[in-house]
Amino acid sequence: MNFATRLIRDERGQDLAEYAIALAVITIAVIAAVQLVGTRVTTLWNQAATTLQNAAS
């Protein structure tokens, strides 16, 4: 059995790679969610500020 075949069949460290991929996917999802929520919160604050300015004048 040559080196490449042994390397392909060797499963040591496979769990670590799977956990790393799962962590990367979760991280990307969290970043996307935070950006989306941040945008919506900014919009709400701007609407509130506009409403208050209109009420004051």
C-alpha positions as CSV (number, residue, x, y, z in Angstrom):
1,M,0.0,0.0,0.0
2,N,1.5,3.3,-1.0
3,F,1.5,6.5,0.9
4,A,-1.4,8.2,-0.9
5,T,-3.7,5.2,-0.4
6,R,-2.9,5.0,3.3
7,L,-3.4,8.8,3.6
8,I,-6.8,8.6,1.9
9,R,-8.0,5.7,4.1
10,D,-6.6,7.1,7.3
11,E,-9.5,8.6,9.3
12,R,-7.5,10.1,12.1
13,G,-8.3,13.8,12.4
14,Q,-11.5,13.5,10.4
15,D,-13.6,14.6,13.3
16,L,-11.6,17.7,13.8
17,A,-12.1,18.6,10.1
18,E,-15.8,18.0,10.4
19,Y,-16.1,20.2,13.5
20,A,-14.1,22.9,11.8
21,I,-16.4,22.9,8.8
22,A,-19.5,23.0,11.1
23,L,-18.0,25.9,13.1
24,A,-17.3,27.8,9.9
25,V,-20.9,27.4,8.7
26,I,-22.3,28.4,12.1
27,T,-20.0,31.4,12.2
28,I,-21.0,32.6,8.7
29,A,-24.7,32.2,9.7
30,V,-24.2,34.2,12.9
31,I,-22.4,37.0,11.1
32,A,-25.1,37.2,8.5
33,A,-27.8,37.3,11.2
34,V,-26.0,40.1,13.1
35,Q,-25.6,42.2,10.0
36,L,-29.3,41.8,9.1
37,V,-30.4,42.6,12.7
38,G,-28.0,45.6,12.8
39,T,-29.5,47.0,9.6
40,R,-33.0,46.7,10.9
41,V,-32.2,48.3,14.2
42,T,-30.5,51.2,12.5
43,T,-33.6,51.6,10.4
44,L,-35.9,51.6,13.5
45,W,-33.7,54.2,15.2
46,N,-33.7,56.4,12.2
47,Q,-37.5,56.2,12.0
48,A,-37.9,57.0,15.7
49,A,-35.6,60.0,15.3
50,T,-37.5,61.3,12.3
51,T,-40.8,60.8,14.2
52,L,-39.5,62.7,17.2
53,Q,-38.1,65.5,15.0
54,N,-41.4,65.9,13.2
55,A,-43.3,65.9,16.5
56,A,-41.0,68.6,17.9
57,S,-41.5,71.0,15.0
